[in-house]
Amino acid sequence: EKSGGGKGILLLGSITLGAVGILALAKNNSDIRSQLEEWLPGTDKTIKIIFQEEGSYFDQIREFFENLKQ
């Protein structure tokens, strides 16, 4: 009796690869990027974080905590 775990990993890997491919395409294509933002609000911010378009995610977290101290 097989558990089907291999199929689940393959499915998850395929979905992840597809999502990364779409985000990489949207990074350089403003039409696709705006369409994704319309369908899934927050996509633009996600792309900016993943591809570090606004500085690194670590820098943003550090700034957040520094602002809390003030």
mmCIF file of the N, C-alpha and C atoms, coordinates in Angstrom:
data_MODEL
# 
_entry.id   MODEL 
# 
loop_
_atom_site.group_PDB 
_atom_site.id 
_atom_site.type_symbol 
_atom_site.label_atom_id 
_atom_site.label_alt_id 
_atom_site.label_comp_id 
_atom_site.label_asym_id 
_atom_site.label_entity_id 
_atom_site.label_seq_id 
_atom_site.pdbx_PDB_ins_code 
_atom_site.Cartn_x 
_atom_site.Cartn_y 
_atom_site.Cartn_z 
_atom_site.occupancy 
_atom_site.B_iso_or_equiv 
_atom_site.pdbx_formal_charge 
_atom_site.auth_seq_id 
_atom_site.auth_comp_id 
_atom_site.auth_asym_id 
_atom_site.auth_atom_id 
_atom_site.pdbx_PDB_model_num 
ATOM 1   N N  . GLU A 1 1  ? 0.845  -1.181 0.000   1.00 0.00 ? 1  GLU A N  1 
ATOM 2   C CA . GLU A 1 1  ? 0.000  0.000  0.000   1.00 0.00 ? 1  GLU A CA 1 
ATOM 3   C C  . GLU A 1 1  ? 0.890  1.244  0.000   1.00 0.00 ? 1  GLU A C  1 
ATOM 4   N N  . LYS A 1 2  ? 0.684  2.123  -0.967  1.00 0.00 ? 2  LYS A N  1 
ATOM 5   C CA . LYS A 1 2  ? 1.480  3.348  -1.073  1.00 0.00 ? 2  LYS A CA 1 
ATOM 6   C C  . LYS A 1 2  ? 0.745  4.500  -0.404  1.00 0.00 ? 2  LYS A C  1 
ATOM 7   N N  . SER A 1 3  ? 1.520  5.403  0.175   1.00 0.00 ? 3  SER A N  1 
ATOM 8   C CA . SER A 1 3  ? 0.913  6.516  0.907   1.00 0.00 ? 3  SER A CA 1 
ATOM 9   C C  . SER A 1 3  ? 0.566  7.687  0.002   1.00 0.00 ? 3  SER A C  1 
ATOM 10  N N  . GLY A 1 4  ? 1.183  7.796  -1.154  1.00 0.00 ? 4  GLY A N  1 
ATOM 11  C CA . GLY A 1 4  ? 0.917  8.922  -2.046  1.00 0.00 ? 4  GLY A CA 1 
ATOM 12  C C  . GLY A 1 4  ? 1.701  10.161 -1.680  1.00 0.00 ? 4  GLY A C  1 
ATOM 13  N N  . GLY A 1 5  ? 2.649  10.041 -0.768  1.00 0.00 ? 5  GLY A N  1 
ATOM 14  C CA . GLY A 1 5  ? 3.451  11.187 -0.343  1.00 0.00 ? 5  GLY A CA 1 
ATOM 15  C C  . GLY A 1 5  ? 4.291  11.762 -1.465  1.00 0.00 ? 5  GLY A C  1 
ATOM 16  N N  . GLY A 1 6  ? 4.770  10.901 -2.344  1.00 0.00 ? 6  GLY A N  1 
ATOM 17  C CA . GLY A 1 6  ? 5.572  11.368 -3.471  1.00 0.00 ? 6  GLY A CA 1 
ATOM 18  C C  . GLY A 1 6  ? 4.769  12.238 -4.413  1.00 0.00 ? 6  GLY A C  1 
ATOM 19  N N  . LYS A 1 7  ? 3.513  11.880 -4.602  1.00 0.00 ? 7  LYS A N  1 
ATOM 20  C CA . LYS A 1 7  ? 2.645  12.685 -5.474  1.00 0.00 ? 7  LYS A CA 1 
ATOM 21  C C  . LYS A 1 7  ? 2.375  14.049 -4.852  1.00 0.00 ? 7  LYS A C  1 
ATOM 22  N N  . GLY A 1 8  ? 2.218  14.081 -3.542  1.00 0.00 ? 8  GLY A N  1 
ATOM 23  C CA . GLY A 1 8  ? 1.986  15.347 -2.847  1.00 0.00 ? 8  GLY A CA 1 
ATOM 24  C C  . GLY A 1 8  ? 3.178  16.281 -2.955  1.00 0.00 ? 8  GLY A C  1 
ATOM 25  N N  . ILE A 1 9  ? 4.364  15.717 -2.807  1.00 0.00 ? 9  ILE A N  1 
ATOM 26  C CA . ILE A 1 9  ? 5.580  16.528 -2.926  1.00 0.00 ? 9  ILE A CA 1 
ATOM 27  C C  . ILE A 1 9  ? 5.739  17.037 -4.350  1.00 0.00 ? 9  ILE A C  1 
ATOM 28  N N  . LEU A 1 10 ? 5.456  16.195 -5.323  1.00 0.00 ? 10 LEU A N  1 
ATOM 29  C CA . LEU A 1 10 ? 5.530  16.605 -6.725  1.00 0.00 ? 10 LEU A CA 1 
ATOM 30  C C  . LEU A 1 10 ? 4.530  17.719 -7.015  1.00 0.00 ? 10 LEU A C  1 
ATOM 31  N N  . LEU A 1 11 ? 3.323  17.596 -6.493  1.00 0.00 ? 11 LEU A N  1 
ATOM 32  C CA . LEU A 1 11 ? 2.304  18.627 -6.686  1.00 0.00 ? 11 LEU A CA 1 
ATOM 33  C C  . LEU A 1 11 ? 2.726  19.944 -6.033  1.00 0.00 ? 11 LEU A C  1 
ATOM 34  N N  . LEU A 1 12 ? 3.203  19.880 -4.812  1.00 0.00 ? 12 LEU A N  1 
ATOM 35  C CA . LEU A 1 12 ? 3.651  21.080 -4.105  1.00 0.00 ? 12 LEU A CA 1 
ATOM 36  C C  . LEU A 1 12 ? 4.827  21.739 -4.824  1.00 0.00 ? 12 LEU A C  1 
ATOM 37  N N  . GLY A 1 13 ? 5.762  20.938 -5.299  1.00 0.00 ? 13 GLY A N  1 
ATOM 38  C CA . GLY A 1 13 ? 6.903  21.467 -6.044  1.00 0.00 ? 13 GLY A CA 1 
ATOM 39  C C  . GLY A 1 13 ? 6.479  22.140 -7.332  1.00 0.00 ? 13 GLY A C  1 
ATOM 40  N N  . SER A 1 14 ? 5.530  21.539 -8.031  1.00 0.00 ? 14 SER A N  1 
ATOM 41  C CA . SER A 1 14 ? 5.036  22.118 -9.282  1.00 0.00 ? 14 SER A CA 1 
ATOM 42  C C  . SER A 1 14 ? 4.330  23.445 -9.043  1.00 0.00 ? 14 SER A C  1 
ATOM 43  N N  . ILE A 1 15 ? 3.515  23.504 -8.004  1.00 0.00 ? 15 ILE A N  1 
ATOM 44  C CA . ILE A 1 15 ? 2.805  24.746 -7.673  1.00 0.00 ? 15 ILE A CA 1 
ATOM 45  C C  . ILE A 1 15 ? 3.805  25.838 -7.286  1.00 0.00 ? 15 ILE A C  1 
ATOM 46  N N  . THR A 1 16 ? 4.800  25.485 -6.484  1.00 0.00 ? 16 THR A N  1 
ATOM 47  C CA . THR A 1 16 ? 5.812  26.453 -6.061  1.00 0.00 ? 16 THR A CA 1 
ATOM 48  C C  . THR A 1 16 ? 6.601  26.978 -7.251  1.00 0.00 ? 16 THR A C  1 
ATOM 49  N N  . LEU A 1 17 ? 7.026  26.084 -8.121  1.00 0.00 ? 17 LEU A N  1 
ATOM 50  C CA . LEU A 1 17 ? 7.780  26.480 -9.309  1.00 0.00 ? 17 LEU A CA 1 
ATOM 51  C C  . LEU A 1 17 ? 6.944  27.390 -10.204 1.00 0.00 ? 17 LEU A C  1 
ATOM 52  N N  . GLY A 1 18 ? 5.677  27.059 -10.375 1.00 0.00 ? 18 GLY A N  1 
ATOM 53  C CA . GLY A 1 18 ? 4.787  27.893 -11.181 1.00 0.00 ? 18 GLY A CA 1 
ATOM 54  C C  . GLY A 1 18 ? 4.601  29.273 -10.581 1.00 0.00 ? 18 GLY A C  1 
ATOM 55  N N  . ALA A 1 19 ? 4.427  29.340 -9.266  1.00 0.00 ? 19 ALA A N  1 
ATOM 56  C CA . ALA A 1 19 ? 4.235  30.633 -8.596  1.00 0.00 ? 19 ALA A CA 1 
ATOM 57  C C  . ALA A 1 19 ? 5.483  31.501 -8.707  1.00 0.00 ? 19 ALA A C  1 
ATOM 58  N N  . VAL A 1 20 ? 6.652  30.910 -8.513  1.00 0.00 ? 20 VAL A N  1 
ATOM 59  C CA . VAL A 1 20 ? 7.902  31.667 -8.629  1.00 0.00 ? 20 VAL A CA 1 
ATOM 60  C C  . VAL A 1 20 ? 8.094  32.155 -10.062 1.00 0.00 ? 20 VAL A C  1 
ATOM 61  N N  . GLY A 1 21 ? 7.744  31.321 -11.035 1.00 0.00 ? 21 GLY A N  1 
ATOM 62  C CA . GLY A 1 21 ? 7.839  31.721 -12.438 1.00 0.00 ? 21 GLY A CA 1 
ATOM 63  C C  . GLY A 1 21 ? 6.935  32.900 -12.757 1.00 0.00 ? 21 GLY A C  1 
ATOM 64  N N  . ILE A 1 22 ? 5.722  32.870 -12.257 1.00 0.00 ? 22 ILE A N  1 
ATOM 65  C CA . ILE A 1 22 ? 4.780  33.973 -12.493 1.00 0.00 ? 22 ILE A CA 1 
ATOM 66  C C  . ILE A 1 22 ? 5.280  35.253 -11.831 1.00 0.00 ? 22 ILE A C  1 
ATOM 67  N N  . LEU A 1 23 ? 5.781  35.154 -10.604 1.00 0.00 ? 23 LEU A N  1 
ATOM 68  C CA . LEU A 1 23 ? 6.299  36.340 -9.917  1.00 0.00 ? 23 LEU A CA 1 
ATOM 69  C C  . LEU A 1 23 ? 7.526  36.906 -10.629 1.00 0.00 ? 23 LEU A C  1 
ATOM 70  N N  . ALA A 1 24 ? 8.397  36.026 -11.142 1.00 0.00 ? 24 ALA A N  1 
ATOM 71  C CA . ALA A 1 24 ? 9.577  36.494 -11.876 1.00 0.00 ? 24 ALA A CA 1 
ATOM 72  C C  . ALA A 1 24 ? 9.165  37.191 -13.166 1.00 0.00 ? 24 ALA A C  1 
ATOM 73  N N  . LEU A 1 25 ? 8.166  36.667 -13.835 1.00 0.00 ? 25 LEU A N  1 
ATOM 74  C CA . LEU A 1 25 ? 7.661  37.301 -15.051 1.00 0.00 ? 25 LEU A CA 1 
ATOM 75  C C  . LEU A 1 25 ? 7.033  38.650 -14.725 1.00 0.00 ? 25 LEU A C  1 
ATOM 76  N N  . ALA A 1 26 ? 6.271  38.708 -13.655 1.00 0.00 ? 26 ALA A N  1 
ATOM 77  C CA . ALA A 1 26 ? 5.600  39.948 -13.261 1.00 0.00 ? 26 ALA A CA 1 
ATOM 78  C C  . ALA A 1 26 ? 6.594  41.010 -12.798 1.00 0.00 ? 26 ALA A C  1 
ATOM 79  N N  . LYS A 1 27 ? 7.746  40.577 -12.309 1.00 0.00 ? 27 LYS A N  1 
ATOM 80  C CA . LYS A 1 27 ? 8.767  41.526 -11.846 1.00 0.00 ? 27 LYS A CA 1 
ATOM 81  C C  . LYS A 1 27 ? 9.157  42.492 -12.954 1.00 0.00 ? 27 LYS A C  1 
ATOM 82  N N  . ASN A 1 28 ? 9.254  42.004 -14.175 1.00 0.00 ? 28 ASN A N  1 
ATOM 83  C CA . ASN A 1 28 ? 9.724  42.823 -15.288 1.00 0.00 ? 28 ASN A CA 1 
ATOM 84  C C  . ASN A 1 28 ? 8.622  43.267 -16.234 1.00 0.00 ? 28 ASN A C  1 
ATOM 85  N N  . ASN A 1 29 ? 7.380  42.887 -15.974 1.00 0.00 ? 29 ASN A N  1 
ATOM 86  C CA . ASN A 1 29 ? 6.279  43.238 -16.873 1.00 0.00 ? 29 ASN A CA 1 
ATOM 87  C C  . ASN A 1 29 ? 5.193  43.939 -16.055 1.00 0.00 ? 29 ASN A C  1 
ATOM 88  N N  . SER A 1 30 ? 5.090  45.252 -16.232 1.00 0.00 ? 30 SER A N  1 
ATOM 89  C CA . SER A 1 30 ? 4.164  46.034 -15.404 1.00 0.00 ? 30 SER A CA 1 
ATOM 90  C C  . SER A 1 30 ? 2.702  45.684 -15.661 1.00 0.00 ? 30 SER A C  1 
ATOM 91  N N  . ASP A 1 31 ? 2.362  45.254 -16.881 1.00 0.00 ? 31 ASP A N  1 
ATOM 92  C CA . ASP A 1 31 ? 0.975  44.870 -17.168 1.00 0.00 ? 31 ASP A CA 1 
ATOM 93  C C  . ASP A 1 31 ? 0.573  43.631 -16.369 1.00 0.00 ? 31 ASP A C  1 
ATOM 94  N N  . ILE A 1 32 ? 1.435  42.630 -16.374 1.00 0.00 ? 32 ILE A N  1 
ATOM 95  C CA . ILE A 1 32 ? 1.159  41.402 -15.616 1.00 0.00 ? 32 ILE A CA 1 
ATOM 96  C C  . ILE A 1 32 ? 1.147  41.710 -14.120 1.00 0.00 ? 32 ILE A C  1 
ATOM 97  N N  . ARG A 1 33 ? 2.060  42.557 -13.706 1.00 0.00 ? 33 ARG A N  1 
ATOM 98  C CA . ARG A 1 33 ? 2.154  42.919 -12.288 1.00 0.00 ? 33 ARG A CA 1 
ATOM 99  C C  . ARG A 1 33 ? 0.881  43.603 -11.803 1.00 0.00 ? 33 ARG A C  1 
ATOM 100 N N  . SER A 1 34 ? 0.364  44.542 -12.591 1.00 0.00 ? 34 SER A N  1 
ATOM 101 C CA . SER A 1 34 ? -0.860 45.238 -12.181 1.00 0.00 ? 34 SER A CA 1 
ATOM 102 C C  . SER A 1 34 ? -2.067 44.305 -12.217 1.00 0.00 ? 34 SER A C  1 
ATOM 103 N N  . GLN A 1 35 ? -2.093 43.376 -13.176 1.00 0.00 ? 35 GLN A N  1 
ATOM 104 C CA . GLN A 1 35 ? -3.191 42.410 -13.244 1.00 0.00 ? 35 GLN A CA 1 
ATOM 105 C C  . GLN A 1 35 ? -3.168 41.487 -12.029 1.00 0.00 ? 35 GLN A C  1 
ATOM 106 N N  . LEU A 1 36 ? -1.985 41.025 -11.645 1.00 0.00 ? 36 LEU A N  1 
ATOM 107 C CA . LEU A 1 36 ? -1.871 40.178 -10.452 1.00 0.00 ? 36 LEU A CA 1 
ATOM 108 C C  . LEU A 1 36 ? -2.302 40.931 -9.200  1.00 0.00 ? 36 LEU A C  1 
ATOM 109 N N  . GLU A 1 37 ? -1.919 42.208 -9.114  1.00 0.00 ? 37 GLU A N  1 
ATOM 110 C CA . GLU A 1 37 ? -2.300 43.027 -7.955  1.00 0.00 ? 37 GLU A CA 1 
ATOM 111 C C  . GLU A 1 37 ? -3.814 43.190 -7.896  1.00 0.00 ? 37 GLU A C  1 
ATOM 112 N N  . GLU A 1 38 ? -4.441 43.281 -9.063  1.00 0.00 ? 38 GLU A N  1 
ATOM 113 C CA . GLU A 1 38 ? -5.904 43.401 -9.114  1.00 0.00 ? 38 GLU A CA 1 
ATOM 114 C C  . GLU A 1 38 ? -6.571 42.108 -8.654  1.00 0.00 ? 38 GLU A C  1 
ATOM 115 N N  . TRP A 1 39 ? -6.034 40.973 -9.085  1.00 0.00 ? 39 TRP A N  1 
ATOM 116 C CA . TRP A 1 39 ? -6.601 39.673 -8.716  1.00 0.00 ? 39 TRP A CA 1 
ATOM 117 C C  . TRP A 1 39 ? -6.281 39.302 -7.274  1.00 0.00 ? 39 TRP A C  1 
ATOM 118 N N  . LEU A 1 40 ? -5.037 39.544 -6.867  1.00 0.00 ? 40 LEU A N  1 
ATOM 119 C CA . LEU A 1 40 ? -4.575 39.173 -5.524  1.00 0.00 ? 40 LEU A CA 1 
ATOM 120 C C  . LEU A 1 40 ? -3.919 40.383 -4.862  1.00 0.00 ? 40 LEU A C  1 
ATOM 121 N N  . PRO A 1 41 ? -4.687 41.185 -4.135  1.00 0.00 ? 41 PRO A N  1 
ATOM 122 C CA . PRO A 1 41 ? -4.102 42.364 -3.489  1.00 0.00 ? 41 PRO A CA 1 
ATOM 123 C C  . PRO A 1 41 ? -2.925 41.973 -2.593  1.00 0.00 ? 41 PRO A C  1 
ATOM 124 N N  . GLY A 1 42 ? -1.861 42.743 -2.677  1.00 0.00 ? 42 GLY A N  1 
ATOM 125 C CA . GLY A 1 42 ? -0.656 42.448 -1.912  1.00 0.00 ? 42 GLY A CA 1 
ATOM 126 C C  . GLY A 1 42 ? 0.436  41.806 -2.738  1.00 0.00 ? 42 GLY A C  1 
ATOM 127 N N  . THR A 1 43 ? 0.117  41.429 -3.973  1.00 0.00 ? 43 THR A N  1 
ATOM 128 C CA . THR A 1 43 ? 1.099  40.780 -4.833  1.00 0.00 ? 43 THR A CA 1 
ATOM 129 C C  . THR A 1 43 ? 2.270  41.707 -5.131  1.00 0.00 ? 43 THR A C  1 
ATOM 130 N N  . ASP A 1 44 ? 1.973  42.988 -5.378  1.00 0.00 ? 44 ASP A N  1 
ATOM 131 C CA . ASP A 1 44 ? 3.036  43.939 -5.695  1.00 0.00 ? 44 ASP A CA 1 
ATOM 132 C C  . ASP A 1 44 ? 4.017  44.055 -4.532  1.00 0.00 ? 44 ASP A C  1 
ATOM 133 N N  . LYS A 1 45 ? 3.511  44.145 -3.321  1.00 0.00 ? 45 LYS A N  1 
ATOM 134 C CA . LYS A 1 45 ? 4.370  44.223 -2.134  1.00 0.00 ? 45 LYS A CA 1 
ATOM 135 C C  . LYS A 1 45 ? 5.184  42.937 -1.980  1.00 0.00 ? 45 LYS A C  1 
ATOM 136 N N  . THR A 1 46 ? 4.562  41.799 -2.270  1.00 0.00 ? 46 THR A N  1 
ATOM 137 C CA . THR A 1 46 ? 5.257  40.515 -2.192  1.00 0.00 ? 46 THR A CA 1 
ATOM 138 C C  . THR A 1 46 ? 6.422  40.471 -3.167  1.00 0.00 ? 46 THR A C  1 
ATOM 139 N N  . ILE A 1 47 ? 6.195  40.935 -4.392  1.00 0.00 ? 47 ILE A N  1 
ATOM 140 C CA . ILE A 1 47 ? 7.254  40.961 -5.401  1.00 0.00 ? 47 ILE A CA 1 
ATOM 141 C C  . ILE A 1 47 ? 8.388  41.874 -4.943  1.00 0.00 ? 47 ILE A C  1 
ATOM 142 N N  . LYS A 1 48 ? 8.037  43.024 -4.383  1.00 0.00 ? 48 LYS A N  1 
ATOM 143 C CA . LYS A 1 48 ? 9.060  43.960 -3.910  1.00 0.00 ? 48 LYS A CA 1 
ATOM 144 C C  . LYS A 1 48 ? 9.903  43.344 -2.797  1.00 0.00 ? 48 LYS A C  1 
ATOM 145 N N  . ILE A 1 49 ? 9.276  42.566 -1.928  1.00 0.00 ? 49 ILE A N  1 
ATOM 146 C CA . ILE A 1 49 ? 10.008 41.925 -0.832  1.00 0.00 ? 49 ILE A CA 1 
ATOM 147 C C  . ILE A 1 49 ? 10.883 40.789 -1.355  1.00 0.00 ? 49 ILE A C  1 
ATOM 148 N N  . ILE A 1 50 ? 10.313 39.915 -2.186  1.00 0.00 ? 50 ILE A N  1 
ATOM 149 C CA . ILE A 1 50 ? 11.051 38.750 -2.688  1.00 0.00 ? 50 ILE A CA 1 
ATOM 150 C C  . ILE A 1 50 ? 12.269 39.173 -3.499  1.00 0.00 ? 50 ILE A C  1 
ATOM 151 N N  . PHE A 1 51 ? 12.085 40.145 -4.382  1.00 0.00 ? 51 PHE A N  1 
ATOM 152 C CA . PHE A 1 51 ? 13.174 40.569 -5.258  1.00 0.00 ? 51 PHE A CA 1 
ATOM 153 C C  . PHE A 1 51 ? 13.946 41.768 -4.703  1.00 0.00 ? 51 PHE A C  1 
ATOM 154 N N  . GLN A 1 52 ? 13.678 42.121 -3.451  1.00 0.00 ? 52 GLN A N  1 
ATOM 155 C CA . GLN A 1 52 ? 14.382 43.169 -2.714  1.00 0.00 ? 52 GLN A CA 1 
ATOM 156 C C  . GLN A 1 52 ? 14.466 44.466 -3.509  1.00 0.00 ? 52 GLN A C  1 
ATOM 157 N N  . GLU A 1 53 ? 13.323 44.903 -4.032  1.00 0.00 ? 53 GLU A N  1 
ATOM 158 C CA . GLU A 1 53 ? 13.272 46.140 -4.799  1.00 0.00 ? 53 GLU A CA 1 
ATOM 159 C C  . GLU A 1 53 ? 13.308 47.369 -3.897  1.00 0.00 ? 53 GLU A C  1 
ATOM 160 N N  . GLU A 1 54 ? 12.950 47.226 -2.648  1.00 0.00 ? 54 GLU A N  1 
ATOM 161 C CA . GLU A 1 54 ? 12.941 48.344 -1.699  1.00 0.00 ? 54 GLU A CA 1 
ATOM 162 C C  . GLU A 1 54 ? 13.908 48.080 -0.555  1.00 0.00 ? 54 GLU A C  1 
ATOM 163 N N  . GLY A 1 55 ? 15.052 47.538 -0.838  1.00 0.00 ? 55 GLY A N  1 
ATOM 164 C CA . GLY A 1 55 ? 15.971 47.145 0.223   1.00 0.00 ? 55 GLY A CA 1 
ATOM 165 C C  . GLY A 1 55 ? 15.608 45.746 0.695   1.00 0.00 ? 55 GLY A C  1 
ATOM 166 N N  . SER A 1 56 ? 16.396 45.211 1.557   1.00 0.00 ? 56 SER A N  1 
ATOM 167 C CA . SER A 1 56 ? 16.153 43.842 1.992   1.00 0.00 ? 56 SER A CA 1 
ATOM 168 C C  . SER A 1 56 ? 15.038 43.779 3.038   1.00 0.00 ? 56 SER A C  1 
ATOM 169 N N  . TYR A 1 57 ? 14.442 42.639 3.144   1.00 0.00 ? 57 TYR A N  1 
ATOM 170 C CA . TYR A 1 57 ? 13.386 42.398 4.122   1.00 0.00 ? 57 TYR A CA 1 
ATOM 171 C C  . TYR A 1 57 ? 13.937 42.583 5.532   1.00 0.00 ? 57 TYR A C  1 
ATOM 172 N N  . PHE A 1 58 ? 15.172 42.149 5.737   1.00 0.00 ? 58 PHE A N  1 
ATOM 173 C CA . PHE A 1 58 ? 15.817 42.303 7.041   1.00 0.00 ? 58 PHE A CA 1 
ATOM 174 C C  . PHE A 1 58 ? 15.928 43.779 7.410   1.00 0.00 ? 58 PHE A C  1 
ATOM 175 N N  . ASP A 1 59 ? 16.296 44.619 6.433   1.00 0.00 ? 59 ASP A N  1 
ATOM 176 C CA . ASP A 1 59 ? 16.399 46.063 6.691   1.00 0.00 ? 59 ASP A CA 1 
ATOM 177 C C  . ASP A 1 59 ? 15.047 46.655 7.083   1.00 0.00 ? 59 ASP A C  1 
ATOM 178 N N  . GLN A 1 60 ? 13.987 46.205 6.432   1.00 0.00 ? 60 GLN A N  1 
ATOM 179 C CA . GLN A 1 60 ? 12.648 46.704 6.749   1.00 0.00 ? 60 GLN A CA 1 
ATOM 180 C C  . GLN A 1 60 ? 12.244 46.321 8.167   1.00 0.00 ? 60 GLN A C  1 
ATOM 181 N N  . ILE A 1 61 ? 12.549 45.106 8.572   1.00 0.00 ? 61 ILE A N  1 
ATOM 182 C CA . ILE A 1 61 ? 12.228 44.653 9.935   1.00 0.00 ? 61 ILE A CA 1 
ATOM 183 C C  . ILE A 1 61 ? 13.038 45.453 10.952  1.00 0.00 ? 61 ILE A C  1 
ATOM 184 N N  . ARG A 1 62 ? 14.318 45.664 10.670  1.00 0.00 ? 62 ARG A N  1 
ATOM 185 C CA . ARG A 1 62 ? 15.179 46.429 11.574  1.00 0.00 ? 62 ARG A CA 1 
ATOM 186 C C  . ARG A 1 62 ? 14.668 47.861 11.727  1.00 0.00 ? 62 ARG A C  1 
ATOM 187 N N  . GLU A 1 63 ? 14.281 48.495 10.613  1.00 0.00 ? 63 GLU A N  1 
ATOM 188 C CA . GLU A 1 63 ? 13.728 49.850 10.666  1.00 0.00 ? 63 GLU A CA 1 
ATOM 189 C C  . GLU A 1 63 ? 12.451 49.895 11.502  1.00 0.00 ? 63 GLU A C  1 
ATOM 190 N N  . PHE A 1 64 ? 11.606 48.872 11.342  1.00 0.00 ? 64 PHE A N  1 
ATOM 191 C CA . PHE A 1 64 ? 10.358 48.805 12.099  1.00 0.00 ? 64 PHE A CA 1 
ATOM 192 C C  . PHE A 1 64 ? 10.642 48.827 13.597  1.00 0.00 ? 64 PHE A C  1 
ATOM 193 N N  . PHE A 1 65 ? 11.579 47.987 14.044  1.00 0.00 ? 65 PHE A N  1 
ATOM 194 C CA . PHE A 1 65 ? 11.880 47.916 15.469  1.00 0.00 ? 65 PHE A CA 1 
ATOM 195 C C  . PHE A 1 65 ? 12.608 49.161 15.960  1.00 0.00 ? 65 PHE A C  1 
ATOM 196 N N  . GLU A 1 66 ? 13.428 49.774 15.117  1.00 0.00 ? 66 GLU A N  1 
ATOM 197 C CA . GLU A 1 66 ? 14.086 51.021 15.508  1.00 0.00 ? 66 GLU A CA 1 
ATOM 198 C C  . GLU A 1 66 ? 13.058 52.134 15.688  1.00 0.00 ? 66 GLU A C  1 
ATOM 199 N N  . ASN A 1 67 ? 12.044 52.158 14.833  1.00 0.00 ? 67 ASN A N  1 
ATOM 200 C CA . ASN A 1 67 ? 10.988 53.164 14.957  1.00 0.00 ? 67 ASN A CA 1 
ATOM 201 C C  . ASN A 1 67 ? 10.139 52.941 16.206  1.00 0.00 ? 67 ASN A C  1 
ATOM 202 N N  . LEU A 1 68 ? 10.007 51.697 16.642  1.00 0.00 ? 68 LEU A N  1 
ATOM 203 C CA . LEU A 1 68 ? 9.258  51.408 17.868  1.00 0.00 ? 68 LEU A CA 1 
ATOM 204 C C  . LEU A 1 68 ? 9.975  51.967 19.094  1.00 0.00 ? 68 LEU A C  1 
ATOM 205 N N  . LYS A 1 69 ? 11.301 51.965 19.056  1.00 0.00 ? 69 LYS A N  1 
ATOM 206 C CA . LYS A 1 69 ? 12.085 52.452 20.190  1.00 0.00 ? 69 LYS A CA 1 
ATOM 207 C C  . LYS A 1 69 ? 11.915 53.953 20.392  1.00 0.00 ? 69 LYS A C  1 
ATOM 208 N N  . GLN A 1 70 ? 11.656 54.676 19.325  1.00 0.00 ? 70 GLN A N  1 
ATOM 209 C CA . GLN A 1 70 ? 11.587 56.145 19.395  1.00 0.00 ? 70 GLN A CA 1 
ATOM 210 C C  . GLN A 1 70 ? 10.292 56.637 19.956  1.00 0.00 ? 70 GLN A C  1 
# 
